[in-house]
Amino acid sequence: MPTTHEFIFEPLVIFNTLQNNKPEYRLATHYQLDKDLMGISFSLREGVRWSDGKPFSADDVIFSFSIALKYPELDSHGIGQWVESVEKRNKNEVYFRLKKPNALVAYTLVLLPIVPKHQWQSVEDFAHFTNSTPIGTGPFTEIKELDENGYLQCANPVYWQADKRHIDCLRYPKVTTNDDFISRISKGEFDWTGSFIPDIERHYASYSPDFKYWLPPASNVSLMFNFKAADPAIREVFNKVEFRRAISMTLQRQMLIDIAAFGQGEPSRYASGMSGRFRSWADPRITEKYLPYLTYNPMLAQDLLDSIGVIDSNGNGWRDLPDGAPLALTIITPNGWSDFNTTAQLISEMLLWVGIKVTPIQAHFQQFNEQLAHADYQLAITNYPQGPTPFKYFDMAFNSTYQASHYPRYAMHYYQNPQVDKLLTQFPIAETNQQRQQIIRELNQIIASQQVTVPLYNTVEFYQYNTSRFEGWFNKDNPVASPLIWPQAPERLLHVLALRPKKQTADTE
């Protein structure tokens, strides 16, 4: 269930992404990396008990990691590629011996849920264990109701921070469709949600002064070129940075946001595609240097196209390839991703104005991934994952290691640069924040200078909250931590502990 992590199984540490990854210690009270970055130790909190009253210990941590290392299907965060072994140093200290140096391994390790050894050691089939009677260390471990309409998850009677928990239960109702969600949230049924609402002011916020939302910047959406395109003439054009820049300067990014994303987003400012949430990592001089290539300038775009021989050679109004063959491109997006589909349609219309013919094509998501994985496309639109630092974006998007077919779609433009790969291997072993920032700045500069992809816009994190019954919400004016309710935001544990019923409705669940 979506309330398993954090709410049932408390993490060792939460790294607060809105506070420069400040460690918020939970089951652990401290961690220490070895000087050679080949090991890391965690000091565990004393006095914590599982919800059945039994004490939490280092044995639980070791057991949890041992099953993830033994059963790869349970290793959802790739811990096996880093951890060689786990051992108990003393009653309250666990040590991880690493296979290779990694200064940031703590960010990954703390994502694995810590489960009770005394319950799970008798499990015979971990991959199919449903854990119908959960035992956890988190604030809400008791499943009081569970039926076709949803479920009710209530307080852990022995939670170690019970004095800071002011909510008795979390009720998760079943929502069948987006229309169902919008209908019910507009009636004030929900307190804390995170879903897309088109024209959110009209369809939500205008209904009540208690209906609030905050849309912090999230990952970027970019246009990808296939550097391994089957047609050698098209491949040659794609490999020219002038062509990629011309495409970029033909696009009106705010219009893409206004129409395709219903105004919920921000135009990309970084030619590398780095998210706007990592502004402090960017060199402002590099940002300004390449910002013109993200700015609408169709006249300069046409000059760039002319300079590389992509011209209308027969007077029919369409630009041709340098060898005189027609230039006709396709752009692929996943079927049903309405914002991507609309973005592709708008891009095809915008490129008409500079004489480039582009046909949008929609494919089922599996087929979309397959075509990217086998370089069977020309142009495509994708979003990218984010992490606690910009490293995850640059690594997943531009590390040539991830251009094998079994990896996700993010690096399937097939652009390769040995210097980029080298910098990506250096980041995890950099010893200081200054060194890591310099590596990110170099990556940002290289990718921006080559305009490897065309960043379109930054999406937003969807977060809505109702102030009529509860207070303490994280928001733009109270940005304590990420406000999201979904499991991808471990900070939601901090959020729920900050909430309290308003006095006039103190008996509200």
C-alpha positions in Angstrom: 0.0 0.0 0.0 1.2 3.6 -0.6 1.4 4.2 3.2 3.8 1.3 3.8 7.1 3.2 3.7 7.7 5.9 6.3 4.3 5.4 7.9 4.7 1.7 8.8 8.4 1.3 8.4 10.3 4.3 9.6 13.6 5.0 7.7 17.1 5.3 9.3 17.4 8.9 8.0 15.4 11.3 5.9 17.4 13.6 3.7 15.5 16.8 3.5 15.7 17.8 -0.2 14.3 21.3 0.5 16.9 22.0 3.1 20.0 21.1 1.1 19.7 17.4 2.0 19.9 18.0 5.7 19.8 14.7 7.6 16.7 14.3 9.7 17.6 11.4 11.9 14.9 8.8 12.6 15.9 5.2 13.5 19.5 6.3 13.2 21.1 9.1 15.2 24.3 9.5 13.3 26.2 8.1 10.3 29.9 8.2 9.5 31.7 7.5 6.2 35.1 6.0 6.2 37.9 8.3 5.0 38.5 6.0 2.0 34.7 6.0 1.2 34.7 2.2 1.3 32.4 1.8 4.3 29.7 3.6 6.3 28.4 3.1 9.8 25.0 4.0 11.3 24.5 4.6 15.0 21.0 3.4 15.9 18.5 5.1 18.2 18.0 3.4 21.6 14.6 2.8 23.1 12.7 2.3 19.9 10.2 -0.6 19.9 8.3 -2.4 17.2 4.5 -1.9 17.2 4.1 -5.3 18.9 6.2 -4.1 21.8 9.5 -5.9 21.0 12.7 -3.9 20.9 14.2 -2.6 17.7 17.9 -3.5 17.3 20.8 -3.7 15.0 19.8 -7.3 14.1 16.7 -5.9 12.4 18.8 -3.7 10.2 21.3 -6.4 9.3 18.4 -8.8 8.5 16.6 -6.3 6.3 19.7 -5.6 4.2 20.7 -9.3 4.0 17.4 -10.3 2.4 17.7 -7.4 -0.1 21.2 -8.5 -1.0 20.2 -12.2 -1.2 17.0 -11.6 -3.3 17.7 -9.1 -6.1 13.9 -8.9 -6.8 13.6 -7.1 -3.5 16.5 -4.8 -4.1 14.4 -1.9 -5.6 17.1 0.7 -5.0 20.2 -1.1 -6.4 21.9 -1.6 -3.0 23.6 -4.7 -4.2 25.8 -2.8 -6.6 27.3 -0.9 -3.7 27.2 -3.1 -0.5 29.6 -6.0 -0.1 28.5 -6.9 3.5 26.7 -5.7 6.6 27.9 -6.3 10.1 27.1 -5.3 13.7 29.9 -3.3 15.3 28.1 -3.2 18.7 24.6 -3.2 20.1 23.7 0.1 18.4 26.0 0.3 15.4 25.8 -1.2 12.0 28.6 -1.1 9.5 28.3 -1.4 5.7 31.4 -2.5 3.8 31.2 -1.3 0.2 32.3 -2.8 -3.1 33.6 0.6 -4.4 33.9 4.1 -3.0 30.8 6.2 -2.7 30.5 9.4 -0.8 26.7 9.5 -1.2 25.8 5.9 -0.5 23.8 7.0 2.6 21.2 8.5 0.3 20.5 5.1 -1.2 20.8 2.9 1.9 18.2 4.8 3.8 15.6 4.1 1.2 15.4 0.4 2.1 12.6 -0.3 4.6 13.8 -1.8 7.9 11.5 -4.8 8.8 11.3 -6.8 12.1 13.5 -9.9 12.0 11.4 -11.7 14.6 8.4 -11.6 12.1 10.1 -11.8 8.7 12.7 -14.5 9.5 9.9 -17.2 9.2 8.8 -16.0 5.7 9.5 -18.6 3.0 8.7 -16.5 -0.1 9.7 -12.9 0.4 8.7 -11.8 -3.1 5.1 -12.8 -2.6 4.8 -12.1 1.1 1.7 -9.8 1.6 2.4 -8.9 5.2 -1.3 -8.8 6.1 -0.5 -8.0 9.8 2.3 -5.5 9.6 4.6 -4.8 12.5 6.5 -1.5 12.2 8.4 1.3 13.9 6.5 4.1 12.1 3.7 6.3 13.5 0.8 4.5 11.8 1.0 0.7 11.9 -2.5 -0.5 12.7 -4.8 -1.4 9.8 -8.3 -0.9 11.3 -10.4 -1.1 8.2 -9.8 -2.5 4.7 -12.4 -3.0 2.1 -13.3 -2.1 -1.5 -13.9 1.5 -0.5 -10.4 2.1 0.9 -8.6 1.6 4.2 -8.0 3.1 7.6 -4.5 3.1 9.1 -4.2 4.1 12.7 -1.6 5.0 15.3 1.3 2.8 16.5 0.6 2.4 20.2 4.3 2.4 21.1 5.7 4.9 18.6 8.9 6.5 19.9 7.7 10.0 19.0 4.1 9.6 20.1 4.2 13.0 21.8 4.8 14.7 18.4 2.0 12.8 16.6 -1.3 14.6 16.7 -3.2 12.7 14.1 -5.0 9.5 15.1 -5.6 7.8 11.8 -5.0 8.1 8.0 -8.0 7.3 5.9 -7.2 6.3 2.3 -10.4 6.3 0.1 -10.6 4.5 -3.2 -10.6 6.9 -6.1 -11.4 5.4 -9.5 -10.7 8.1 -12.0 -9.3 11.6 -12.3 -12.8 12.9 -12.8 -13.9 11.1 -9.6 -10.9 12.7 -7.8 -11.7 16.2 -9.0 -15.4 15.9 -8.1 -14.6 14.8 -4.6 -11.8 17.1 -3.8 -13.9 20.1 -4.9 -16.5 19.1 -2.3 -13.9 19.2 0.5 -13.7 15.4 1.1 -9.9 15.2 1.1 -7.4 16.9 3.4 -4.0 16.0 1.8 -3.6 14.9 -1.8 -1.3 15.1 -4.8 -2.8 14.7 -8.2 -3.1 16.7 -11.5 -6.0 19.1 -11.6 -6.4 21.0 -14.9 -7.0 24.8 -14.4 -6.5 24.3 -10.7 -7.6 27.8 -9.7 -11.0 27.3 -11.4 -11.6 23.6 -10.6 -10.4 23.7 -7.0 -9.0 26.8 -5.3 -11.9 29.0 -6.3 -14.4 26.8 -4.4 -13.2 27.6 -0.9 -10.5 29.8 0.8 -9.5 26.6 2.6 -8.6 24.8 -0.6 -4.9 25.4 -1.1 -2.1 24.1 -3.3 1.6 24.4 -3.9 3.3 23.3 -7.1 7.1 23.2 -6.4 9.3 22.5 -9.4 9.9 18.9 -10.3 11.7 17.2 -13.2 12.1 18.5 -16.7 10.5 17.4 -19.9 12.8 17.3 -22.9 12.8 16.6 -26.6 15.2 13.8 -27.5 17.1 13.3 -30.8 18.1 9.8 -31.8 21.9 10.0 -32.4 21.6 6.5 -33.9 18.7 7.2 -36.2 18.5 4.6 -39.0 18.6 7.1 -41.9 22.3 8.2 -42.1 21.3 11.6 -43.6 19.0 12.4 -40.6 21.6 11.0 -38.2 24.1 13.4 -39.7 21.8 16.4 -39.2 20.9 15.4 -35.7 24.6 15.3 -34.9 25.0 19.0 -35.7 24.5 21.2 -32.6 23.3 24.0 -34.9 20.3 21.9 -35.9 19.4 21.1 -32.2 19.7 24.7 -31.2 17.5 25.8 -34.2 14.8 23.4 -33.0 15.1 24.7 -29.5 14.8 28.4 -30.6 11.7 27.6 -32.7 9.7 26.5 -29.6 7.5 28.8 -27.5 7.9 27.1 -24.1 5.3 29.1 -22.2 2.7 28.2 -24.8 3.6 24.5 -24.3 3.0 25.0 -20.6 -0.2 27.0 -21.0 -1.8 24.6 -23.4 -0.3 21.1 -22.7 0.2 21.5 -19.0 -2.7 23.9 -18.2 -0.2 26.5 -17.0 1.4 24.2 -14.4 5.1 24.4 -15.0 8.0 26.6 -15.7 10.0 27.1 -18.9 13.4 25.4 -18.7 16.2 27.8 -17.9 19.1 25.3 -18.1 20.2 24.2 -21.5 21.5 21.0 -19.9 17.9 20.2 -18.8 18.8 20.3 -15.1 15.8 21.0 -12.9 15.1 24.5 -11.6 15.0 23.1 -8.1 18.8 22.8 -8.2 19.5 26.4 -8.9 22.2 26.6 -6.2 24.3 24.0 -8.1 24.4 26.0 -11.4 27.0 28.5 -12.5 24.9 31.6 -13.3 27.4 32.5 -16.1 26.8 29.3 -17.9 23.1 29.6 -17.4 23.1 33.1 -19.0 25.5 32.0 -21.8 23.2 29.3 -23.1 19.8 30.8 -22.2 19.5 32.4 -25.6 19.3 28.9 -27.2 16.2 28.3 -25.0 14.6 31.5 -26.0 12.1 31.9 -28.9 14.0 33.3 -31.8 12.7 31.8 -35.1 14.8 34.2 -37.3 18.1 33.0 -35.8 16.8 29.5 -35.9 16.3 29.8 -39.7 19.8 31.3 -40.1 21.3 28.3 -38.2 19.4 25.8 -40.4 20.6 27.7 -43.6 24.2 27.5 -42.3 24.2 23.7 -42.2 22.5 23.3 -45.6 19.0 22.4 -44.3 17.2 24.6 -46.8 14.2 24.5 -49.1 16.0 23.3 -52.1 13.0 22.9 -54.5 10.8 25.8 -53.4 7.9 23.7 -52.0 8.0 25.5 -48.6 9.6 22.6 -46.8 13.3 22.3 -45.8 15.3 19.4 -47.2 18.3 17.5 -46.0 21.7 18.8 -47.3 21.7 16.0 -50.0 18.4 17.4 -51.3 16.2 14.6 -49.9 13.0 15.6 -48.1 13.3 16.2 -44.4 10.3 14.6 -42.8 10.5 13.7 -39.1 8.4 11.8 -36.6 8.0 12.5 -32.9 6.9 9.7 -30.6 5.1 10.0 -27.3 3.3 7.5 -25.0 -0.4 7.0 -25.8 -2.6 8.5 -23.1 0.0 10.9 -21.8 -2.2 13.8 -22.7 0.3 16.5 -21.8 3.1 14.8 -23.8 0.8 14.2 -26.7 -0.4 17.8 -26.8 3.2 19.0 -26.5 4.2 16.9 -29.5 1.3 18.3 -31.5 2.3 21.9 -30.6 5.9 21.3 -31.4 5.0 20.0 -34.9 2.9 23.1 -35.5 5.6 25.4 -34.3 8.2 23.8 -36.5 6.0 24.4 -39.5 6.9 28.1 -39.3 10.5 27.3 -40.1 9.7 24.8 -42.7 10.3 21.5 -40.9 7.7 18.8 -41.2 7.2 16.7 -38.1 4.5 14.1 -37.6 3.4 13.2 -34.0 3.0 9.5 -33.3 1.5 7.9 -30.2 2.5 4.4 -29.0 1.5 2.3 -26.0 3.9 2.9 -23.2 5.6 -0.5 -23.6 6.0 0.0 -27.3 7.3 3.6 -26.7 10.0 2.2 -24.4 10.8 -0.6 -26.8 11.4 1.8 -29.7 13.6 4.0 -27.6 15.5 1.0 -26.2 16.3 -0.2 -29.8 16.9 3.2 -31.3 13.9 2.8 -33.5 12.7 6.4 -33.6 13.7 9.9 -34.6 12.4 12.4 -32.1 10.8 11.6 -28.7 9.6 13.4 -25.6 10.5 12.2 -22.1 10.6 13.3 -18.6 13.5 12.5 -16.2 13.9 11.2 -12.6 15.1 13.5 -9.9 17.1 12.8 -6.7 18.5 14.6 -3.7 21.2 16.2 -5.9 21.4 16.9 -9.7 23.6 13.8 -10.0 20.7 11.4 -10.6 19.5 13.4 -13.5 22.8 13.7 -15.2 23.7 10.1 -14.5 20.4 8.6 -15.7 20.2 11.0 -18.7 23.8 11.0 -20.1 25.7 8.1 -18.7 26.5 5.9 -21.7 26.3 2.8 -19.4 22.5 3.3 -19.4 22.2 3.1 -23.2 21.7 -0.7 -23.0 18.2 -1.9 -23.8 17.4 -3.2 -20.3 17.7 0.2 -18.8 15.0 2.9 -18.7 14.4 5.3 -21.6 16.2 8.4 -20.2 19.6 8.0 -22.0 18.3 6.5 -25.2 19.3 9.5 -27.3 22.6 7.6 -27.6 24.8 10.7 -27.3 28.1 9.6 -25.8 30.9 11.7 -24.3 33.9 10.1 -22.5 34.4 13.2 -20.4 30.8 13.1 -19.2 31.2 9.4 -18.3 34.4 10.2 -16.4 32.8 13.1 -14.4 29.8 10.8 -13.5 32.2 8.2 -12.0 34.0 10.9 -10.0 30.9 12.4 -8.4 30.1 9.6 -5.9 33.7 9.4 -4.7 34.2 13.2 -4.4 35.1 14.0 -0.7 33.7 17.5 -0.4 30.6 19.4 -1.4 32.7 21.9 -3.2 34.2 19.1 -5.4 30.7 17.7 -6.1 29.4 21.1 -7.0 32.3 21.6 -9.4 31.6 18.3 -11.1 27.9 19.2 -11.6 28.9 22.6 -13.0 31.2 20.9 -15.5 28.5 18.4 -16.5 26.0 21.3 -16.8 28.4 23.2 -19.1 29.2 20.2 -21.4 25.6 19.1 -21.9 24.4 22.7 -22.3 27.2 23.6 -24.8 26.2 20.5 -26.9 22.5 21.0 -26.5 22.2 17.2 -26.3 18.5 17.4 -25.7 16.1 20.3 -26.0 14.7 21.0 -22.5 11.1 22.2 -22.8 9.7 22.8 -19.3 10.0 21.8 -15.7 6.9 20.0 -14.5 5.6 20.6 -11.0 5.0 18.4 -7.9 1.2 18.1 -7.4 0.2 18.9 -3.9 -3.2 20.1 -2.6 -4.3 20.6 1.1 -7.4 21.6 2.9 -7.0 24.0 5.9 -10.5 23.6 7.2 -9.8 20.7 9.6 -6.0 20.6 10.1 -3.1 23.1 10.4 0.7 22.9 10.2 0.8 22.3 6.4 4.1 22.7 4.6 3.7 25.2 1.8 5.5 28.0 -0.1 5.5 30.2 3.0 6.4 27.3 5.3 8.8 25.2 3.2 10.0 22.9 6.0 10.3 19.9 3.6 8.8 18.3 0.6 5.0 18.4 1.0 4.2 15.4 -1.2 2.1 12.6 0.1 3.4 9.8 -2.1 6.2 7.3 -1.2 8.7 9.1 -3.5 8.9 11.8 -0.8 10.2 10.3 2.5 9.7 13.8 4.0 6.0 13.1 4.3 6.8 11.5 7.6 8.0 14.9 8.8 4.9 16.5 7.3 2.4 14.2 9.1 4.1 14.8 12.4 3.7 18.6 11.9 0.0 18.4 11.3 -2.6 18.9 14.1 -6.4 19.2 14.2 -7.8 22.7 14.5 -9.3 23.3 17.9 -12.9 23.5 16.7 -12.6 20.1 15.0 -10.3 18.3 17.4 -12.3 15.1 17.2 -11.8 14.9 13.4 -9.8 11.9 12.1 
